[in-house]
Amino acid sequence: MSPLITIAVRAARAAGDFLLRTGERLDELRVEMKGPNDFVSEADREAERRIVEIIRRAYPDHAILGEEGGAQGDVGSHGARWIIDPLDGTTNYLHGLPWYAVSIGLEIKGRLEIGVVYDPGRNELFVAERGKGARLNDRRLRVSAQTRLPGAVVGTGFPFKSHQHLDAYTETFKAVSRAGCAVRRAGSAALDLAYVAAGRFDGFWELGLQAWDIAAGVLLIREAGGVVTDIRGGDQIMKTGNVVGGTLRVHQALLDTIKPHLGADLPA
């Protein structure tokens, strides 16, 4: 592994191991509400602190964008920015539901170079490096061979934090469901995207995600032979957070199914 991957993996495992231990005393955690249906616990903050500490020790001049800590440092001539979600699936975690993950991406000069998604409950480590493929633990990843929406298993997430585009999303949900898909909503976009890379899901779509939700997962899918775009088929994923991914043909079929139901005011 490259030194950058080594650090990302070390940080993800440190955070994940902490979350596992802390998950045994959920009733003792302090929890705050950041917004409607948007919670943060001391576990989120401590997991992020541990990640940042490991990264800072190895790369003190790199910039960091974390869900809890916000933007830290400037992107200098090296152009390196770590994009961190220390606990994607906080609501699941706080309710003892085993569907959450640590997500760490590295962007260099605007291009995703490294992605790590760690599921501590299953001890599954998804790792991608640009141009070098994607792996789950020691196994090479490829997206599924699915070519049609009928019979596909597709992940999604509801826009639960903001209802601004709920009507548009509901229409896309109905259209995809009517296309003959099995639709799954589990509560962690980072894991959903990793599952597309692993061939467990054939596709995925969601509106209104943040960069830390998707940075690692986007690279995982691409390095596993899949396609990820914004919801209109463009390249503004990290800007808008409106994401469609999957196998080549499932991705296109999802776009074709979703596009007629998007309002003109919905960004790509």
DANOR-V459697 format. One record per helix or strand. SS is the DSSP state (A for helix, B for strand). FROM is the first residue (numbers start at 1). TO is the last residue. Records with the same first field share a line. If there is no record, write none. Layout:
BEGIN
SS=FROM-TO ; FROM-TO
END
This chain:
BEGIN
A=3-28 ; 42-58 ; 90-94 ; 166-178 ; 189-197 ; 211-223 ; 237-240 ; 248-259
B=31-35 ; 38-41 ; 63-66 ; 70-72 ; 80-88 ; 101-108 ; 111-119 ; 124-129 ; 134-136 ; 139-140 ; 153-157 ; 182-184 ; 203-206 ; 227-230 ; 243-246
END
